[in-house]
Amino acid sequence: MKKRIVILSAFATPLRSGAEACSEEVPSVLKDRFDFVLITARMSRNLPRRGALESGIPVLRLGCGCKFDKWLFPFLASIAAARQHPHIIHAVLESYAGLALVLRVLTCQSTNTQLLVQMMHCSADAVTAISSALVERAKRFGRGDIALIPNGLKLQDIPRAAKVPGRVLFVGRQEKMKGIDTLLCAFAQVRHPGAHLHLVGSGSQKKSYEK
């Protein structure tokens, strides 16, 4: 019998961003080895309470179908996860749900969350992080056993393109924690003829960077 793994992700298709991609893509790849269930917030009455990903992974959507569901999710998710009798609970993007006597894995991907973050780190049985900055934050919370696992990508999905001499490219959310202000200051010192910088992505700081 395959071991059951419950994935907790506050957002899932069609509402997820790139940060939550692993909550759907990893189970789709490993479904032959493990029995996965994805638990997420409903967020819209147009979405069914029960469904499935294109890969066939079952999806449970919690809440009444409004934006408030994301605030209820940490509490509802623990109850829903317990009913699945999982061997492992994997919380993605600092989504916290406590459940005794079950191995809990927390994957850290963001510095946006502040509420109860230290408790999330301390209560998890295992913690992974996608960057060295998040590893250092976890260490400040007393976790010295962090596994650094950067986000992966499928190179075959990225078409080859000719390199443009002098072009510097940034792709990502335009937020303060990305250090784009440092990039702009550094690029202002570049005197190489033909050098040009492209920022690709949206975010709360986009308009200020465009100035």
N, C-alpha and C positions, 0 to 999 in steps of 0.2 A: 504494500500500500504506500502511495506517495505521501510525503509529509506535506501538511497544509501550511501555507504561508499567507498571512493577511497583510496586505499593503494598505497603509493609511496615507491618503493624499487629499488635502482639503479641496483641491481642484483637479478635475479630470476632463477629458474630452466631452463636450466641445469648449470647455471653459479654461482648460489648462494653458500654461505658458511653457516656455522651453525648460524652465526649472523643474517642472513636474514630469518631463518626458520619460525619465527613467522608470517612473512608477507604472508606466504602461509598456514600454519597450522591453524592459528586462523580463517581466513575466511572460511576454509573448515569445521570447527566445527560449526560456527555461520551462515552458509549460509541460514538456514531455517528461521532465524530471520531478516537478513539484506541482502540487495542487494549489493554485493561486485564487485569491478573492481580493478584489480591489474595493475598498470602502472610501467613499468621498462625500462631500457636501452636495446636496441637491441643487440649491441656488436658483432654480427656475421650475415653475409648475409645468413647463413644457417638456421637462425631462422625466422619464419614468423612474419610479423608485428602484426598480430592478431592471437590469439590462446586461449587455455584454459588449466588450470591445470587438473590433473586427477580427481579432485573433481568437475570439471565443472565451476570453477571460471574463468570468462573472463580475458584474459591477453592482454594488449596493449604494444607493444615494440616500443620504440621511437628511432629515429636516422637512419643513413644510413647503419648500419651494420658493424661498425668498433670500435676499442678501444676508439676512440675519443668521442663516444656516451656518455660515463659516464660524460664527462665534459659538454656536451650539456644538459644532463638530467635535471639539476635544472631549466633551462629556458624552455625547451620543456614540462616538466611535468606540469608546471603551466597552460599552454595553454590547454594541453590534459585533465587535471583535470577539468578545467572550462567547457569544452564541455560536461562533464558527469553530470553537475548540481547536485553535491553531497550535502548531509547534513553535512558530516564530511570528512575531509581529514586527513589521518594518515600517517605521514612520518616516516619511519623506518630507524634506523641507521644514524641519522643526515643528511638525505637526505632532502634538503630544497626546497620547492616550495611555493610561496606566492599566496594567493588568498583571496581577500577581501570578507567580509560578510559571510564567511563559517568557521565553527569551525575547527580549525587545531590542531592536536595532534602530538607532537614530541616524539618519543621513543629514548632515548639515550642508546647506547650499546657499545660505543667505545671511546677510548681516542686518536685514531689515527688521527682523523680529527681536523684541526686547522683553516682552512679557513672559515670565516663567522660564526663560531660556536656561538659566543655571540649573533649575530643577529638572528640566528635560535631559540635560547632559548627565546629571548625577544619577537619575533613576534608570537610565537605559543600561542594559547589560553589555551592549557594544555600541560604539559610535564610529561612524565614518564621516569623512569630510572631503569636499572636492577641491580644496585649495589649502595652501600652507597657512594663509591668514586665518582660516577657520580652525585649523589645527591648533594654532597659537591661542585662539580664543578659548578653545576647549581646555587647553592646558591651564589657563587662568581660572577655569572653573573646577580645577582639580582632577581632570582626566588626563592621564599620561599614556593611555593605551589606544590612542586614536589611529585608525587606519586611513591613510591618505589614498583616495581613489578618484583621480580626475575624471571628469566627464569624457566619455568616449564618443567617437563619431565614425561613420562608415565612409571611408575615403572613396569608395566606388560611387557614392551618391553625389560627390562633388566633381563637376566637370572641370577638366583641365582648361586653363586660360593662360594666354600669353602674359608674361610679367610686363608691367608698365614701369619703365625706369623712373626713379624718383618718387614713386607713389608709396605713401605710408597709410595703412588701412587699419581702422579700429571698428570692430563689430561687437555690439553689446548694448545693454541698457545704459542710457546716459544718466547715471546717478552719481552722487558725490563719492560713494565708496569705490567707484571704478577708477578713480585717480585721473580722470580725463583732464582736469585742470593742470595737473603736473605735466601731462603729455602736451597740452597746448603751450605751456610756458617753455618746455624743452624745445618744441618744434619752432618756436619763435626765434630761437638762437641758431637754427639751421641756415646756413648760407649756401648750400649746394644749389646750383642752378637747376631749375626744373623740378625741385622737390615740392610735393604737394600732399596735403593731408586730407583724408576722407573719413568722416565719422558716420557710421551706419547704425541706425537703431533709434528708438524713441525713448522717452523718459522725462522725468520732472525737470531735469536740468537742460533739456535740449535747447530751449529758446535762449537761455542765458549763455550757452556755449556758442550759439550762432552769432551772438553779438561780438 
